[in-house]
Amino acid sequence: MKLENLPKMFWSDSADALYWIKGTENWAPFVYNRVKEIRSLTNTEDWYHVPGSLNAADLPSRGCNVETLAMSRWWEGMDWLKRPPEEWPKSNVTPDFDIINSEKRKTVISAANHEGASEEKYYNRFSSYDRLLRVTAWMYRFLLTVKLKRVTELLEF
């Protein structure tokens, strides 16, 4: 039996998952990573929707006893797959766009309005760069002295 060049078809009963697989949006990391993996192994046009009631794979995933599984169509696949593709059930489902949109990657834009910096006003008070450096050095020296004095007072207490 020659099995080369057979068409590949993948079925899902999740309209949301199919939308993610076939869509071009930038999904949140959890969905994006899974969709990326699926797309690396399959073609998006090979994915189809099957209603849950006709999905033979649903039975074991939802839980059933051994007797039910033994008598189920799970072993042979879906009956309608044995017919020509024109006779396969057509499914026009709409995904839940609340769920779809919740998985889109969020973009946060931060903007700040920066009016004339206070440093600029400080710099403009001095006639030269040397004078600015001297005053700034004296300020740092003063602050350091005050801090050390406080620490010394606390230690002596």
PyMOL commands that set and color helices and strands:
alter all, ss='L'
color gray80, all
select helices_A, chain A and resi 15-22+29-41+44-46+52-54+58-62+66-70+73-75+79-82+85-87+97-102+118-123+129-156
alter helices_A, ss='H'
color red, helices_A
select strands_A, chain A and resi 10-12+47-49
alter strands_A, ss='S'
color yellow, strands_A
deselect
rebuild
show_as cartoon
